[in-house]
Amino acid sequence: MNKTFNMIIAGVGGQGLITLLDIIACAAFWQGFDVKTSELHGLSQRGGSVNVHIRFGKKSCSAQQKDTFCSTAVYAPIVPKGKADLILALEFQESLNALVFANAYTFFVINNYQTPTLGESVSYQEVESEIKKITEKIFTLPFSQHCQQKLQNDIPAGIAMLGFAVQKGLLAPITKEALEYAIQEVIAPKHYELNKQAFQLGISLGVQ
């Protein structure tokens, strides 16, 4: 594990990437981490490719903490190329846009979902083949489909992906409790119950 945890969320405009970024940043801050975030996009509109970067770590370590997750302060918000610990792709083609940040130890959590596009599309098999040139650590599930079937709404698929990732231990050292707190803080009250259920759905998928 890197001393600074580096995470990227890849998707398209309108999928709630900024909400996910705010939730993770809130959870990390609540746990006492130094947090930096940034948004990178191609087309700054609904449907355009978007990558958001989250980096967090402890500001300092005591002698007693030297073997725990701690580092110097996080000064830059952009994940260096080849240094991502975790990449969440809300749309499987968009995982390719984050591939430059991956290494052999990077975990991918991919939503097997494809948004309508005006450009040339590629198959999931082609995407997986490209990712496996760098890392074999890939989890792919139809999160949107699961949310539609269980919750009659596929919008909170990204929240389900967070639940899955934390259940699998891919977001360490962020805890389930911290994410639950952050979801309640960030999500509007009228949408909270739906997102809470999506998070629990993701956790249950992570147990399987």
C-alpha positions in Angstrom: 0.0 0.0 0.0 1.3 3.5 -0.9 1.7 5.9 2.0 -0.7 8.2 0.2 -3.8 6.5 -1.1 -4.5 7.4 -4.7 -7.9 6.9 -6.2 -9.5 7.8 -9.5 -13.2 7.7 -10.5 -13.8 7.6 -14.3 -17.1 8.1 -16.0 -19.1 10.6 -18.0 -20.9 13.8 -17.0 -24.2 13.2 -15.3 -23.2 10.0 -13.5 -22.6 11.7 -10.1 -18.8 11.6 -10.1 -18.5 14.8 -8.1 -21.0 13.5 -5.5 -18.8 10.4 -5.1 -15.7 12.5 -4.8 -17.4 14.6 -2.1 -18.4 11.5 -0.2 -15.0 9.9 -0.2 -13.3 13.2 0.7 -15.8 13.7 3.5 -15.2 10.2 4.9 -11.4 10.6 4.7 -11.5 14.0 6.3 -13.8 12.6 9.1 -11.2 9.9 9.8 -8.4 12.6 10.2 -6.7 12.3 6.8 -5.2 15.1 4.8 -7.3 15.1 1.6 -6.8 16.6 -1.9 -9.2 16.3 -4.8 -9.3 17.4 -8.4 -11.6 17.1 -11.4 -10.3 16.5 -14.9 -12.6 16.5 -17.9 -12.6 16.5 -21.7 -16.0 17.9 -22.5 -17.4 19.8 -19.5 -21.0 18.8 -20.2 -23.4 16.0 -19.6 -22.1 12.9 -21.4 -18.5 14.2 -21.6 -15.6 12.1 -20.2 -14.8 13.0 -16.6 -12.0 11.8 -14.2 -11.9 12.8 -10.6 -8.8 12.3 -8.4 -8.8 11.7 -4.7 -5.6 11.5 -2.6 -5.4 11.2 1.1 -2.9 10.3 3.9 -1.9 11.2 7.4 0.0 14.4 7.9 2.6 12.8 10.2 3.4 9.6 12.1 4.3 9.2 15.7 6.8 6.5 16.7 3.9 4.3 17.8 2.2 4.7 14.4 5.2 4.0 12.2 3.8 0.7 10.9 0.3 2.1 10.2 -1.2 4.0 7.2 0.5 7.3 7.5 2.6 9.7 5.4 3.6 13.3 5.0 0.9 15.7 4.0 -0.6 15.4 0.5 0.5 18.4 -1.4 -0.7 17.7 -5.0 -4.3 16.8 -5.9 -3.5 14.9 -9.2 -2.7 11.2 -9.0 0.7 10.7 -10.6 0.8 8.4 -13.7 1.1 4.8 -12.7 0.4 5.4 -9.0 -3.3 4.7 -8.6 -4.3 2.3 -5.8 -7.9 2.1 -6.9 -9.8 3.0 -10.1 -13.6 3.1 -10.1 -15.1 3.1 -13.7 -18.8 4.0 -13.8 -18.8 3.0 -17.5 -16.6 0.3 -18.8 -15.1 2.2 -21.8 -14.2 5.1 -19.5 -11.8 2.8 -17.6 -9.5 3.1 -20.5 -9.2 6.8 -19.9 -7.8 6.1 -16.4 -5.5 3.3 -17.6 -2.4 5.6 -17.7 -2.7 5.9 -13.9 -2.6 2.1 -13.2 0.1 -0.3 -12.3 0.4 -4.0 -11.6 -1.0 -3.5 -8.1 -3.9 -1.2 -9.1 -7.5 -2.5 -8.4 -10.2 -1.8 -10.9 -13.9 -1.8 -10.0 -15.9 -1.5 -13.2 -19.6 -1.0 -13.9 -20.4 -3.3 -16.8 -22.5 -0.5 -18.3 -22.2 1.4 -21.6 -23.6 4.9 -22.1 -24.9 5.9 -25.6 -22.0 7.5 -27.5 -21.6 9.3 -30.8 -18.1 7.9 -31.1 -16.8 4.4 -31.9 -17.7 1.9 -29.1 -15.6 -1.0 -28.1 -16.6 -4.3 -26.4 -16.0 -5.1 -22.8 -13.7 -7.9 -23.9 -11.5 -5.4 -25.7 -11.4 -3.1 -22.6 -10.6 -6.0 -20.3 -7.8 -7.1 -22.6 -6.2 -3.7 -22.4 -6.5 -3.5 -18.7 -5.0 -7.0 -18.2 -1.9 -5.8 -20.0 -1.2 -3.8 -16.8 -3.1 -5.5 -14.0 -5.1 -8.6 -13.3 -6.9 -7.0 -10.3 -10.3 -6.4 -11.9 -13.8 -6.6 -10.4 -16.6 -6.2 -13.0 -20.3 -6.3 -12.1 -23.4 -4.8 -13.7 -23.9 -2.4 -10.8 -26.5 -0.3 -12.8 -28.5 -3.4 -13.5 -28.4 -4.5 -9.9 -29.6 -1.1 -8.7 -32.4 -1.1 -11.3 -33.6 -4.5 -10.3 -33.3 -4.1 -6.5 -34.1 -0.4 -6.1 -36.0 0.4 -9.3 -33.4 3.1 -10.0 -29.9 2.8 -11.6 -28.8 6.4 -10.7 -27.0 5.4 -7.4 -24.8 2.7 -9.1 -21.7 4.7 -8.1 -22.8 4.5 -4.4 -23.2 0.7 -4.8 -19.7 0.6 -6.2 -18.4 2.3 -3.1 -20.1 -0.2 -0.9 -18.6 -3.0 -2.9 -15.1 -1.5 -2.8 -15.1 -1.0 1.0 -16.5 -4.5 1.6 -13.7 -5.9 -0.5 -11.1 -3.9 1.5 -10.1 -1.9 -1.6 -10.7 1.5 0.0 -8.6 0.8 3.1 -8.1 2.6 5.4 -11.6 4.2 4.8 -14.2 2.4 6.9 -17.8 1.5 6.2 -18.8 3.7 9.1 -17.0 6.7 7.7 -18.7 6.3 4.3 -22.1 5.9 5.9 -21.5 9.1 7.8 -20.3 10.9 4.6 -23.3 9.7 2.6 -25.7 11.1 5.2 -23.7 14.4 5.2 -23.4 14.8 1.4 -26.6 13.4 0.0 -29.8 15.6 0.1 -32.3 14.2 2.6 -34.9 13.4 0.0 -32.4 11.1 -1.8 -30.7 9.7 1.3 -32.7 6.5 1.8 -32.2 5.4 -1.8 -28.5 6.0 -1.6 -28.3 4.3 1.8 -29.9 1.2 0.2 -27.6 1.4 -2.8 -24.6 1.4 -0.4 -25.9 -1.7 1.4 -26.6 -3.4 -1.9 -22.9 -2.8 -2.9 -21.8 -4.3 0.4 -23.9 -7.4 -0.1 -22.5 -7.8 -3.6 -19.0 -7.6 -2.1 -19.8 -10.4 0.2 -20.6 -12.8 -2.6 
